[in-house]
Amino acid sequence: MIGAYGFLGYILYNFDGYGDLGKQWEKTTLSHTKWLLGIVALVPFNWLMEAAKWRYALSKLEKISLSTAYKSVMTGITTGFFTPNRLGEFPGRVLLLTKENRLTGIVFGVIGTMSQTLVIFACGIPSAILFFSRNKSTLDPSGRMIFFLLFVIFFAFLYMNLPRICYWVLKKGYFQKVKNLLQNITTFSRKHLTGLILFSLWRYIVFGLQFYFMLRFCSVEIGISEAIIAIATYYMFVTFTPSVAFSEAAVRGSLAVIFIGPYSQNTIGIMAAGIFIWLVNFVFPMILGSIFLSKSKL
């Protein structure tokens, strides 16, 4: 928790774009308030969907309430705040599980993240192809379409057959030291894995809408079709860009300019949207998670 707040203070202290953000804030009018209300309204729903997915993923291992799942997700945001690509999120989530289930819970959390990654792949790759082809990029989408498609199919095959792969590994007698862990993974059915994908898809739609609302709030005029392509491409690159939380604001702001910029000249507004959505979706939940963490008796 100290590390999380320390890194947050570091980025706020060293950020040199306050002047530009202040000018952007002055340009906002009351007509933009509806977009801000939409963003705020979707924040709890965004993480509620993640909590429901986390609870659903754990249903084969341990029964927890939706309230406990929500606290668990918020705690994970806090512990993951100062680790590369938020890898510390999973150990933080399992703190509220029973001791004997924590290691397996981390693996189940990774499986849930795989479902979210699969959705980001499936939506982001075709969007990226359209983005680069429409914006006169040197990337030739026609020559790479088959490769991208095969990559998504392979990742989906790996995800949907993970229980069978673990069963095969157990049958061959490999990795006996983690036998119980592999046995727990084999309890996942394809129906269960598909359910995780549906949860991930709904959450993807929610935070995609949040970003679109944030762009409109920051006076960035962009059409719906252009927004879908740019936002899907943006989130794919955000997902696979190595970063830690204290540099994530700058990463998100710069990537937003790269992928939203071709459709709008309001560069400051685009940068502000990338930073503000990070504040809304990660900093505020991190603060809430730190409260749950401080009250924990663990």
N, C-alpha and C positions, 0 to 999 in steps of 0.2 A: 504494500500500500504506500509506503514511504517512497519507494522507487517510482511508482506510478505518478504520484504528485510531484516528485522531483523532476521527472522528465516533462510533465505538463508545464511546470513553471519555467523550465529551460526553453521550450519552444515559444512560450508566450513572451519571455524576456528577450529572446534573440530574433523574434519575427520583426522584419523591417518594412512590412507592408501596411502598417496601421493607417498611414496617411491616405493611401489609395482606397482602403476599405471604408474609411470615414467619408470620403467623397462619394463612394458608391451608396453608402447608407443615406446620405443627404438627398440622393436622387430618388429614393423610394418614396412613394406616396401612399395615401390611404387605400387607393385602388389595389395596391399590392398586398394588403392585409389578408385577403382571402387565401392567397397562396401560402402565406406564413401559417395561417390557421390549419390549412390542409396538411402542411409538413408536421406541425406539432401533433395533430390528431393521429397521424400515422406512426409516430415514434413508438408509443406503447404497443401498437398492433404489430409493428415490425418485430420487436423483440418477443412479443407474445407468441408469434408464429414460430420463432426460433425455440422458445421454451416448450411449446407443444411438440415440436419435432424432437427435441432432446428427451422429453418424457416418453414419446413414442419409441424412440431408439432404445431407451432403457427398459421398456416394458417386458422384454425377454429376460432381463437381469434383475431388476428391482423396481417395485411399484412406488412411485413418488407422486405427490400432488402437483397440480399445475402451479400453485404458489411456490412450492419448493423448487420446481424446475425453473421458474422465473428468477428466483433468488440465486440459484446455481449459475444460470447464464450471466447474470449481472456480476457475480463474484468472479467468474471466468474472464470477463472483460477487464476487470481490475488487474488480475494476475497476468493477463496477457498483454497489458498495455505497454510494458517496457521490454518485451521480448521480440526478436525478429519475426516478422509476419504473424505476430500474436500467437506463437507456438505455446506460450505459457497459459493459454486460455483453458486447455483441457485439464491440466492438473488442478487449476482453480475450480473448475466446474465440479469435479468429483469430491471436493472437500465435504460436501453435504451428503454424500453417499456413505453407506456403511463401510467400514474399513476394508473388509474382505472383497468388496466390489470395486474399489477405486481403480486398480490397475486395468481391469476389464472395461471399466467405465471410460477410461481414456481412449481405449481402442474403439469403443462404440461411438465416442465423440468424433473420432477420425473418420469413421464410416459415414456419419452424418455430414461431415464436411466434404467427403467425396461426392455425396449426392448434390450438394450445393455447387461444387466445382463442375460436376457434369452438366448441370443446368446452365452455368455461366459459359462453359465450352459450347454447348449446343446452340445457345443464343448469340454468343459473342463471335464465333468464327464466321458464320455467314454474314453477320453484320459488318465484321472487319473487311471481308472481301468486297462487300458493296461500298464501304467507306473508301477504301483505297482505290477502287476502280473509278468511283465518281469524282475523286479529288486528284486525278492525274498523278497518281503515285507510280513509282517505278515497279511496284509489285504487280505482277500479272496474275490476276485471280483465276483465270481459266486454267493456267498451268499448275496451280496448287489446289484446286478444288477437290480433286480426287484424294490428294494427300491429307487435307484437312478432314474430309469426310471419313476416311479410313481411321484417322487418329481418334475421332469422336466415337466411331463404332468400336474400336479396340478398347477405349476407356470404359464405354458402356458395358461391353462384354465382360471386362475384368470386374467391374462393380457388381453386375448382376450375378456373376458366378463366383463371387468371393467365398460364400459358404461351401460350395462344391470344391473349390481349390483347397480350402482348409481341411475339408474331409479327406481329400486325396493325400494331403501332406501327413495327416494323422495315420492314415491307412499304411503309408510307406514307412512310418516310424520315425519321421524327421521331427526335429525341434521338440523333443520330449520334455524339455525344461519348461516349455510354455504350453503344455498339452491342454490344461484346463482353459487357458485363454482361447486356443483354437477351437475347442469344443463349444465354447460359448458363442463364437462367431458362426458355427455351423447351425445354430438355432435360428438364424435369420432365414426367412423364406423370401422368395421372389416378390410375393405380395407385400411383405414388410418393407423390402428395399424399394419397391415402387411407391409405397406410401411415403417414404422419406423423400423421394424425388418430388412428389406432389407438394409436400410441405415446403420444400426448397423452392419450387416454382412459384408458389403463392408469395413467399417472402421476397423472391427476386422481383416480382411485379410490384410489391409494396415499396421496396427501396428504390426501384427504378422510377416510380411515380414521385417519390419524395425528391429525387434529384431534379426531375422535370419541374416540379413545383418550385424548387429552390432557384432554378434558372429563371423562371418567370418572375419570382420575387425580386431577383437581382436585375430585373429589366433586360433580360436576354430574350430577344424575340427569335423563336425557332419553331419551325413547323413540326407537326406530330411525327410524320414519317422520318424526317431528318433527325428528330430527337431520339426516336427508337433506335436508329442505326448508330448514332453517335454515342448514346448512353450505354448500349450493349457492348460496343467496342471499348469504351472507357472502362467499364467494370471488369472486362476481361484483362485489360492491361494492368489495372490496379491490383487485381488478384495475383498476377504473376510477376509483379515488380517487387524485388526484395526491398524491405523497408522495416524500420522500427517505428513505434508510435510517435516518437518525438520528431521524426522527419516526415511522417505520413501526411501532415497537412500540406507541406511544400510539394510532395510527390503528387498528391491528389489535385492540388491547384494547377500544377504545370501540365499534368495529363489532361485535365479538363480543357485547358487552353488549346492543347494539341488537337483534341478530337471534337470539341464544340466550336473552336475558332473558325473553321471553314464555313460555318453556317451563320456566324454573327460577328460583327465588328466590335462588340462590347467586351473587350478583353478583360477589363477590370471586373466586370460583372461575372464573367465566366470563372475567373480565378476566385472571386469571392464565393461563388456558389460551391466550388469544389472544397473550399476551406470550411464554409459554414455547415455543409452537410456532414463533414467530418466531426465538427463540434457537436452537432445535434445528435448524431447516431453513435458516437463513441465516447466523447468526453463526458457528457451528462450521464450516460449509463455507467461509465467508469466511477463517477462520483457516487452514484446510487449503490453500485456494487461494493465500493469501499465501506459504505455504511453497514451493509450486510456482513462484510468480512470482519469489521471491527466488533460486531455483536456476536460473532461466532465464538463458541467455547472451545473450538478445536485448537 
